[in-house]
Amino acid sequence: MFLDLQTIPKELVPLCDFKKKSFIPQQEALRQQIETATNLGNNYRTKVQIVFCDDIGLKMVHTTVWAALDSHIILKGGIQIPIKRIVEIIF
């Protein structure tokens, strides 16, 4: 179903739809990856690659994670990605 990975700039993330219910297989270590990405973003201004799935398909964005809530991560400018749609975070 999702064969192509499309790299997008963080400014296009708000245009992604997350309305459909979707089951995305997630790694057990995803929460730890999110914590590490948030630490890297806040303390070292280090960008990471976030692989996520919107209603259309698989996307990747190279950006800084500023915060993590229970259900979303927050990027610069208040841009949010639902955690349940994150496939992987690459350092």
N, CA, C and O atoms as a GROMACS GRO file, in nm:
protein
  364
    1MET      N    1   0.083  -0.119   0.000
    1MET     CA    2   0.000   0.000   0.000
    1MET      C    3   0.087   0.125   0.000
    1MET      O    4   0.075   0.207  -0.091
    2PHE      N    5   0.174   0.143   0.099
    2PHE     CA    6   0.260   0.260   0.108
    2PHE      C    7   0.401   0.221   0.065
    2PHE      O    8   0.482   0.179   0.149
    3LEU      N    9   0.431   0.234  -0.062
    3LEU     CA   10   0.561   0.190  -0.111
    3LEU      C   11   0.658   0.306  -0.127
    3LEU      O   12   0.779   0.287  -0.112
    4ASP      N   13   0.609   0.422  -0.156
    4ASP     CA   14   0.695   0.537  -0.181
    4ASP      C   15   0.704   0.626  -0.058
    4ASP      O   16   0.603   0.658   0.006
    5LEU      N   17   0.826   0.667  -0.028
    5LEU     CA   18   0.850   0.759   0.083
    5LEU      C   19   0.876   0.896   0.023
    5LEU      O   20   0.972   0.915  -0.051
    6GLN      N   21   0.790   0.990   0.055
    6GLN     CA   22   0.802   1.125   0.001
    6GLN      C   23   0.864   1.216   0.107
    6GLN      O   24   0.810   1.229   0.217
    7THR      N   25   0.976   1.279   0.074
    7THR     CA   26   1.038   1.375   0.165
    7THR      C   27   0.974   1.511   0.142
    7THR      O   28   0.965   1.559   0.029
    8ILE      N   29   0.931   1.573   0.252
    8ILE     CA   30   0.865   1.703   0.243
    8ILE      C   31   0.930   1.801   0.340
    8ILE      O   32   0.987   1.759   0.441
    9PRO      N   33   0.923   1.931   0.312
    9PRO     CA   34   0.970   2.030   0.409
    9PRO      C   35   0.871   2.041   0.525
    9PRO      O   36   0.752   2.014   0.508
   10LYS      N   37   0.920   2.081   0.641
   10LYS     CA   38   0.831   2.087   0.758
   10LYS      C   39   0.714   2.182   0.738
   10LYS      O   40   0.609   2.166   0.800
   11GLU      N   41   0.731   2.281   0.651
   11GLU     CA   42   0.623   2.378   0.626
   11GLU      C   43   0.502   2.313   0.559
   11GLU      O   44   0.392   2.369   0.563
   12LEU      N   45   0.521   2.196   0.498
   12LEU     CA   46   0.408   2.127   0.434
   12LEU      C   47   0.338   2.027   0.526
   12LEU      O   48   0.233   1.975   0.491
   13VAL      N   49   0.394   2.002   0.643
   13VAL     CA   50   0.330   1.908   0.737
   13VAL      C   51   0.188   1.951   0.774
   13VAL      O   52   0.100   1.866   0.781
   14PRO      N   53   0.162   2.082   0.797
   14PRO     CA   54   0.023   2.120   0.829
   14PRO      C   55  -0.078   2.089   0.718
   14PRO      O   56  -0.198   2.083   0.744
   15LEU      N   57  -0.031   2.069   0.596
   15LEU     CA   58  -0.120   2.035   0.486
   15LEU      C   59  -0.152   1.886   0.482
   15LEU      O   60  -0.239   1.843   0.406
   16CYS      N   61  -0.083   1.806   0.561
   16CYS     CA   62  -0.108   1.662   0.566
   16CYS      C   63  -0.236   1.635   0.646
   16CYS      O   64  -0.260   1.698   0.749
   17ASP      N   65  -0.316   1.541   0.597
   17ASP     CA   66  -0.439   1.504   0.667
   17ASP      C   67  -0.415   1.380   0.751
   17ASP      O   68  -0.348   1.286   0.708
   18PHE      N   69  -0.472   1.381   0.872
   18PHE     CA   70  -0.464   1.267   0.962
   18PHE      C   71  -0.604   1.232   1.010
   18PHE      O   72  -0.624   1.196   1.126
   19LYS      N   73  -0.702   1.241   0.920
   19LYS     CA   74  -0.842   1.223   0.957
   19LYS      C   75  -0.885   1.077   0.960
   19LYS      O   76  -0.964   1.036   1.044
   20LYS      N   77  -0.833   0.998   0.866
   20LYS     CA   78  -0.871   0.857   0.858
   20LYS      C   79  -0.811   0.779   0.975
   20LYS      O   80  -0.700   0.808   1.019
   21LYS      N   81  -0.887   0.681   1.023
   21LYS     CA   82  -0.830   0.592   1.124
   21LYS      C   83  -0.732   0.502   1.054
   21LYS      O   84  -0.759   0.448   0.946
   22SER      N   85  -0.616   0.486   1.115
   22SER     CA   86  -0.512   0.407   1.051
   22SER      C   87  -0.430   0.337   1.158
   22SER      O   88  -0.400   0.395   1.262
   23PHE      N   89  -0.393   0.214   1.130
   23PHE     CA   90  -0.304   0.141   1.219
   23PHE      C   91  -0.166   0.141   1.158
   23PHE      O   92  -0.144   0.083   1.052
   24ILE      N   93  -0.073   0.206   1.224
   24ILE     CA   94   0.065   0.215   1.179
   24ILE      C   95   0.150   0.131   1.274
   24ILE      O   96   0.154   0.159   1.393
   25PRO      N   97   0.216   0.028   1.221
   25PRO     CA   98   0.305  -0.050   1.310
   25PRO      C   99   0.416   0.039   1.364
   25PRO      O  100   0.484   0.108   1.289
   26GLN      N  101   0.433   0.035   1.495
   26GLN     CA  102   0.536   0.120   1.556
   26GLN      C  103   0.635   0.034   1.633
   26GLN      O  104   0.602  -0.071   1.688
   27GLN      N  105   0.758   0.083   1.635
   27GLN     CA  106   0.863   0.015   1.711
   27GLN      C  107   0.836   0.033   1.860
   27GLN      O  108   0.782   0.135   1.903
   28GLU      N  109   0.875  -0.067   1.937
   28GLU     CA  110   0.859  -0.056   2.082
   28GLU      C  111   0.939   0.060   2.139
   28GLU      O  112   0.902   0.119   2.240
   29ALA      N  113   1.048   0.093   2.073
   29ALA     CA  114   1.137   0.198   2.122
   29ALA      C  115   1.095   0.338   2.076
   29ALA      O  116   1.171   0.434   2.095
   30LEU      N  117   0.977   0.353   2.016
   30LEU     CA  118   0.937   0.483   1.961
   30LEU      C  119   0.933   0.593   2.068
   30LEU      O  120   0.980   0.704   2.044
   31ARG      N  121   0.878   0.563   2.183
   31ARG     CA  122   0.871   0.665   2.289
   31ARG      C  123   1.011   0.712   2.329
   31ARG      O  124   1.033   0.831   2.354
   32GLN      N  125   1.104   0.619   2.335
   32GLN     CA  126   1.243   0.656   2.368
   32GLN      C  127   1.302   0.740   2.255
   32GLN      O  128   1.375   0.835   2.282
   33GLN      N  129   1.271   0.706   2.130
   33GLN     CA  130   1.319   0.784   2.016
   33GLN      C  131   1.265   0.926   2.024
   33GLN      O  132   1.336   1.022   1.996
   34ILE      N  133   1.138   0.939   2.062
   34ILE     CA  134   1.076   1.072   2.074
   34ILE      C  135   1.146   1.154   2.184
   34ILE      O  136   1.175   1.272   2.165
   35GLU      N  137   1.171   1.090   2.298
   35GLU     CA  138   1.241   1.160   2.407
   35GLU      C  139   1.380   1.205   2.364
   35GLU      O  140   1.422   1.317   2.392
   36THR      N  141   1.452   1.117   2.296
   36THR     CA  142   1.586   1.150   2.249
   36THR      C  143   1.581   1.263   2.147
   36THR      O  144   1.662   1.355   2.153
   37ALA      N  145   1.486   1.257   2.054
   37ALA     CA  146   1.472   1.362   1.952
   37ALA      C  147   1.439   1.496   2.016
   37ALA      O  148   1.490   1.599   1.973
   38THR      N  149   1.354   1.496   2.117
   38THR     CA  150   1.318   1.619   2.188
   38THR      C  151   1.440   1.676   2.261
   38THR      O  152   1.463   1.796   2.259
   39ASN      N  153   1.515   1.589   2.326
   39ASN     CA  154   1.637   1.631   2.395
   39ASN      C  155   1.738   1.690   2.296
   39ASN      O  156   1.797   1.795   2.322
   40LEU      N  157   1.757   1.623   2.182
   40LEU     CA  158   1.849   1.674   2.080
   40LEU      C  159   1.803   1.809   2.026
   40LEU      O  160   1.885   1.898   2.003
   41GLY      N  161   1.673   1.825   2.007
   41GLY     CA  162   1.619   1.950   1.955
   41GLY      C  163   1.632   2.065   2.052
   41GLY      O  164   1.670   2.176   2.013
   42ASN      N  165   1.601   2.041   2.178
   42ASN     CA  166   1.604   2.148   2.277
   42ASN      C  167   1.744   2.183   2.324
   42ASN      O  168   1.774   2.301   2.346
   43ASN      N  169   1.828   2.084   2.342
   43ASN     CA  170   1.960   2.109   2.399
   43ASN      C  171   2.070   2.132   2.296
   43ASN      O  172   2.168   2.202   2.324
   44TYR      N  173   2.054   2.076   2.177
   44TYR     CA  174   2.161   2.084   2.078
   44TYR      C  175   2.116   2.138   1.943
   44TYR      O  176   2.196   2.151   1.851
   45ARG      N  177   1.987   2.170   1.931
   45ARG     CA  178   1.930   2.220   1.805
   45ARG      C  179   1.958   2.125   1.688
   45ARG      O  180   1.977   2.167   1.574
   46THR      N  181   1.959   1.995   1.720
   46THR     CA  182   1.987   1.892   1.621
   46THR      C  183   1.859   1.846   1.553
   46THR      O  184   1.759   1.818   1.619
   47LYS      N  185   1.864   1.838   1.422
   47LYS     CA  186   1.749   1.790   1.345
   47LYS      C  187   1.752   1.638   1.334
   47LYS      O  188   1.858   1.575   1.338
   48VAL      N  189   1.633   1.581   1.321
   48VAL     CA  190   1.618   1.437   1.301
   48VAL      C  191   1.526   1.415   1.181
   48VAL      O  192   1.460   1.508   1.134
   49GLN      N  193   1.522   1.294   1.132
   49GLN     CA  194   1.430   1.259   1.025
   49GLN      C  195   1.312   1.184   1.087
   49GLN      O  196   1.331   1.085   1.157
   50ILE      N  197   1.193   1.233   1.060
   50ILE     CA  198   1.072   1.171   1.113
   50ILE      C  199   0.998   1.107   0.996
   50ILE      O  200   0.960   1.175   0.901
   51VAL      N  201   0.978   0.977   1.005
   51VAL     CA  202   0.901   0.904   0.905
   51VAL      C  203   0.762   0.886   0.962
   51VAL      O  204   0.745   0.830   1.071
   52PHE      N  205   0.661   0.933   0.888
   52PHE     CA  206   0.524   0.924   0.936
   52PHE      C  207   0.431   0.894   0.820
   52PHE      O  208   0.470   0.902   0.703
   53CYS      N  209   0.308   0.860   0.852
   53CYS     CA  210   0.210   0.826   0.749
   53CYS      C  211   0.088   0.915   0.765
   53CYS      O  212   0.021   0.914   0.868
   54ASP      N  213   0.059   0.992   0.661
   54ASP     CA  214  -0.066   1.070   0.663
   54ASP      C  215  -0.172   0.988   0.589
   54ASP      O  216  -0.151   0.870   0.564
   55ASP      N  217  -0.285   1.049   0.556
   55ASP     CA  218  -0.394   0.976   0.490
   55ASP      C  219  -0.361   0.934   0.348
   55ASP      O  220  -0.429   0.849   0.290
   56ILE      N  221  -0.256   0.993   0.290
   56ILE     CA  222  -0.219   0.962   0.152
   56ILE      C  223  -0.108   0.858   0.144
   56ILE      O  224  -0.111   0.770   0.058
   57GLY      N  225  -0.009   0.868   0.233
   57GLY     CA  226   0.102   0.775   0.227
   57GLY      C  227   0.215   0.811   0.320
   57GLY      O  228   0.200   0.894   0.410
   58LEU      N  229   0.328   0.749   0.298
   58LEU     CA  230   0.446   0.763   0.382
   58LEU      C  231   0.521   0.891   0.348
   58LEU      O  232   0.547   0.920   0.232
   59LYS      N  233   0.556   0.966   0.452
   59LYS     CA  234   0.627   1.093   0.436
   59LYS      C  235   0.748   1.093   0.529
   59LYS      O  236   0.752   1.020   0.628
   60MET      N  237   0.846   1.177   0.496
   60MET     CA  238   0.960   1.200   0.583
   60MET      C  239   0.990   1.348   0.586
   60MET      O  240   0.987   1.416   0.484
   61VAL      N  241   1.020   1.397   0.706
   61VAL     CA  242   1.054   1.537   0.723
   61VAL      C  243   1.182   1.545   0.807
   61VAL      O  244   1.199   1.470   0.904
   62HIS      N  245   1.272   1.635   0.770
   62HIS     CA  246   1.397   1.656   0.841
   62HIS      C  247   1.382   1.785   0.920
   62HIS      O  248   1.378   1.894   0.862
   63THR      N  249   1.372   1.774   1.052
   63THR     CA  250   1.339   1.891   1.132
   63THR      C  251   1.380   1.871   1.277
   63THR      O  252   1.434   1.766   1.314
   64THR      N  253   1.356   1.972   1.358
   64THR     CA  254   1.384   1.968   1.501
   64THR      C  255   1.255   1.942   1.578
   64THR      O  256   1.152   2.004   1.550
   65VAL      N  257   1.260   1.852   1.673
   65VAL     CA  258   1.145   1.825   1.761
   65VAL      C  259   1.160   1.913   1.884
   65VAL      O  260   1.260   1.905   1.955
   66TRP      N  261   1.059   1.997   1.909
   66TRP     CA  262   1.066   2.090   2.023
   66TRP      C  263   0.999   2.036   2.148
   66TRP      O  264   1.041   2.066   2.259
   67ALA      N  265   0.892   1.957   2.129
   67ALA     CA  266   0.819   1.906   2.245
   67ALA      C  267   0.745   1.779   2.208
   67ALA      O  268   0.718   1.751   2.091
   68ALA      N  269   0.711   1.702   2.311
   68ALA     CA  270   0.632   1.582   2.293
   68ALA      C  271   0.521   1.579   2.395
   68ALA      O  272   0.546   1.590   2.516
   69LEU      N  273   0.399   1.566   2.348
   69LEU     CA  274   0.282   1.552   2.434
   69LEU      C  275   0.240   1.405   2.433
   69LEU      O  276   0.308   1.322   2.373
   70ASP      N  277   0.130   1.374   2.498
   70ASP     CA  278   0.083   1.235   2.498
   70ASP      C  279   0.046   1.186   2.359
   70ASP      O  280   0.068   1.070   2.325
   71SER      N  281  -0.011   1.275   2.278
   71SER     CA  282  -0.062   1.230   2.149
   71SER      C  283   0.007   1.290   2.027
   71SER      O  284  -0.014   1.243   1.915
   72HIS      N  285   0.089   1.394   2.046
   72HIS     CA  286   0.153   1.463   1.934
   72HIS      C  287   0.297   1.499   1.967
   72HIS      O  288   0.335   1.512   2.084
   73ILE      N  289   0.378   1.516   1.862
   73ILE     CA  290   0.506   1.584   1.878
   73ILE      C  291   0.489   1.723   1.817
   73ILE      O  292   0.408   1.742   1.726
   74ILE      N  293   0.564   1.817   1.868
   74ILE     CA  294   0.554   1.954   1.821
   74ILE      C  295   0.687   1.996   1.760
   74ILE      O  296   0.793   1.983   1.822
   75LEU      N  297   0.678   2.047   1.639
   75LEU     CA  298   0.794   2.095   1.566
   75LEU      C  299   0.797   2.247   1.576
   75LEU      O  300   0.705   2.307   1.631
   76LYS      N  301   0.901   2.310   1.523
   76LYS     CA  302   0.911   2.455   1.521
   76LYS      C  303   0.786   2.515   1.457
   76LYS      O  304   0.734   2.462   1.360
   77GLY      N  305   0.739   2.625   1.513
   77GLY     CA  306   0.622   2.693   1.459
   77GLY      C  307   0.491   2.631   1.505
   77GLY      O  308   0.385   2.664   1.453
   78GLY      N  309   0.497   2.539   1.603
   78GLY     CA  310   0.376   2.477   1.654
   78GLY      C  311   0.320   2.369   1.564
   78GLY      O  312   0.207   2.324   1.585
   79ILE      N  313   0.395   2.326   1.465
   79ILE     CA  314   0.350   2.221   1.373
   79ILE      C  315   0.345   2.089   1.450
   79ILE      O  316   0.438   2.056   1.523
   80GLN      N  317   0.236   2.014   1.433
   80GLN     CA  318   0.217   1.891   1.509
   80GLN      C  319   0.206   1.769   1.418
   80GLN      O  320   0.153   1.776   1.307
   81ILE      N  321   0.258   1.657   1.468
   81ILE     CA  322   0.241   1.527   1.403
   81ILE      C  323   0.188   1.432   1.509
   81ILE      O  324   0.247   1.420   1.616
   82PRO      N  325   0.077   1.363   1.481
   82PRO     CA  326   0.025   1.266   1.578
   82PRO      C  327   0.125   1.151   1.599
   82PRO      O  328   0.178   1.096   1.502
   83ILE      N  329   0.149   1.115   1.724
   83ILE     CA  330   0.242   1.007   1.753
   83ILE      C  331   0.194   0.875   1.694
   83ILE      O  332   0.275   0.794   1.649
   84LYS      N  333   0.064   0.853   1.692
   84LYS     CA  334   0.013   0.726   1.639
   84LYS      C  335   0.040   0.712   1.489
   84LYS      O  336   0.023   0.604   1.434
   85ARG      N  337   0.082   0.821   1.422
   85ARG     CA  338   0.115   0.816   1.278
   85ARG      C  339   0.265   0.812   1.252
   85ARG      O  340   0.307   0.806   1.136
   86ILE      N  341   0.346   0.815   1.357
   86ILE     CA  342   0.491   0.811   1.339
   86ILE      C  343   0.537   0.667   1.324
   86ILE      O  344   0.501   0.580   1.404
   87VAL      N  345   0.615   0.642   1.221
   87VAL     CA  346   0.670   0.509   1.195
   87VAL      C  347   0.806   0.494   1.262
   87VAL      O  348   0.835   0.393   1.326
   88GLU      N  349   0.889   0.599   1.248
   88GLU     CA  350   1.026   0.589   1.297
   88GLU      C  351   1.087   0.729   1.306
   88GLU      O  352   1.049   0.820   1.232
   89ILE      N  353   1.183   0.744   1.396
   89ILE     CA  354   1.264   0.865   1.403
   89ILE      C  355   1.408   0.822   1.381
   89ILE      O  356   1.460   0.733   1.449
   90ILE      N  357   1.472   0.888   1.285
   90ILE     CA  358   1.609   0.853   1.247
   90ILE      C  359   1.702   0.965   1.292
   90ILE      O  360   1.678   1.082   1.263
   91PHE      N  361   1.808   0.929   1.362
   91PHE     CA  362   1.904   1.026   1.415
   91PHE      C  363   2.022   1.039   1.322
   91PHE      O  364   2.114   1.116   1.349
   0.00000   0.00000   0.00000
